[in-house]
Amino acid sequence: MLGLKLPTDPRWVNIVEKNIDEILTDHAYCEQKAASTAISLIVSFPEFTELTQEMIALSREEMGHFKMVHDRIIARGKTLGRDRKDYYVIALLKFFPKGGSRTTQLIHRLLYAALIEARSCERFRLLSEQLEDKDLAEFYRKLMVSEASHYTMFLQFARQYGDTEEVNKKWQDLLTYEAQIMKNLSKKETIHG
């Protein structure tokens, strides 16, 4: 369903199991960044009314997810750690060239967002199926469903605002590029890394 060309190495869950506090901190910041992305799209492309309406709702939802993860951190007797670099996103952002028309920039940002949400969904599925902590596994199952709808929403907007054939080609090229990135990841207790 997600179209990812390289699945996460299942051993990644073993790394997560040994570092739950770390994955929760990283996850909290991923939710915060997702909310920031939605707000950034509103600020950068306010003339796209339908997109703006959806991004308002998305920013609220993502901050709600941030609070849910933060609450879990507190319940574990911990505090939110510092943000870390997301090497996955840094590498992903190198795919499309800078510049181009406003519409091209929008399409690229929507495709990046779709792929990040798709990978998050895939990772949450793994956590929901393989974590020994059944409460945490159920938490990730619920988030997985939400992430899947985000991925499809971003992809639909990219196709709506761009030439569908061209967008589909860029999407496939981005998926191929992302698979190369993933070959060197799945070794850390981070959502994407």
N, C-alpha and C positions, 0 to 999 in steps of 0.2 A: 504493500500500500504506500509506503513512504518513498519508495524508489531509490533508496540509498544503495550505492553500488558496492560498498564494503561494510558488512555488519561489524559491530563492536566485538572485540575479542571477549568471549564469555568470562575469561579469567579476570577481567576488569572488576567484576562484582566481588571477587575475593579480596582485591586491594581495598575496595570500598568497605567491605565488612570489617576490616582491621582499622579503618580510619573514619568511622561514622561522623565524628565531630567535624573533621575536615571537609567531608563531602557536604554536610549541612551548611557550613559557612560558605563554601563555594556556590552551592545551590542558591542560598539567600541572595548573593550578589548577582547571580544569573537572572533571578526574578527582578531584581532592582534594575538591571541593565535592560531587560525586556521592556519594563515600564518606561525607561528613559528613551529607548528606541521609538516607542509609540509616540511619546511627546515630541521627540525630534522630528518625526514625520509630519506631525501637525504643524510645527513651527516652520519647517522647510517647504511644505506643500499645502498651505491652507486652502488653496483654490479647489482642491479635490474634496468636495464636501462629503461624499460617501465615505471616503477613506478617513477623513477627519472624524466623522461620527464613530466609526469603528475603532479608531485609535484612542478616542476618549474612553470608550468602554474597555478596551484592552489595557490601557494604563491603569485603570482602577482594578481590573482583575489581577494584573501582574503584581501590583502592590499588595493586594489581598493575599496572593501566594507568598510574597515576601514575608508578610506578617505571620502566615501559617508556619513557614520554615523557621522564622525567628522565634516564634512561640515554642517550637520543638527544641530549639537550642536552649532556651531558658529552662524548659521542663527537664532537660538533661543536666541542669546545674552549671551550664556554661554561659559564656558571653560570645557575641558575634565577633569573630576574628577580623583581621584586616583583609581587604580585597587583594586578590592576586591577579597577575597578568593572565589573560586567557589566550594561550598560545594557539589554540584552535581558531579562534576568531581573528587573531592577528594574521595568521597564515591565510585564512579564507579571504580577508579583505584585500589581499594582493592580487586576486584573480582578475577583477575588472579594472580596466584603465581608468584613471581619474579624468574628469572633464566630461564633455559631451553635453547634449541638450538637457534641459531640466527633466524632460520625460525619461531620457536614457538614465539619468542619475536616479530617478525614482524607481525605475524598473530594477536597476541593480540593487538598490537598497531593499526592495521588496523580495528579491530573490535570495539575497543574503539572509534576510529575516526568516524566510520560509525554510531555508536549509538548516539554520540554527534551531528552529522549532522542531523540524523533523528529526534532527539528531537527538535533541532533548527528549522527544517522545520515545525514540528507540531506546535511549538509555533508561528512561523511567520504566519502560516495559521490562527491561532486564532486571531492574531493581525490584519491581513488583512481583516478578516470578521467582527470584532467586535469593532475596534477602532472608536470613533466618528470623529476623525480627518481624513478625507477621503484622504488627501494627504499622510499622514503617513501610512494609511492603504494600499494604492497603493504601496508605497515604500516597505512595508513588503511582499506584494504579489509577487513582482518581486524577492525579495531575497528568498522567499520560493521556487520558481522554481529552483533557483541556488542550494540551499541547498539539494534539492531532488537528483539532479545529483551527488552531492558530496557523499551523503550517498551510492548511488548505486555503485559509482566508488570504494570506499573503500571496500565495501562488495565483489565486483567482484575480486579485487586484492587479498583479503584474500582467496577466493575460488580458485583463479588461483595459488597461491603460496603454498597452503596447501591442504591436503586431503579434498575434498569437503564435504564428509559425516561428518568428524570430525569437520570441520569449521562450518557446519550447526548446529551441536549439540552444540558447544560452543556459537554460535550466539543465539540460543534459550535459553540456560542457562543464558546468559548475559541479554537477554531481560526480563527474569523472575526476575533476580536480580535487574535490573533497575526499574522494577515496584514496588518492595519493597521500594527502595529509594524514588520514586516519591510519595509514600503515605505520606511522611513527608515534602514534598516540595509544591510548588505553593502558597506560602504564602508571597513571597517577590517580589520586583520589579526588578528581575534579569531574564535573558534569561532562565537559567536552574533551578534556585532555587525556 
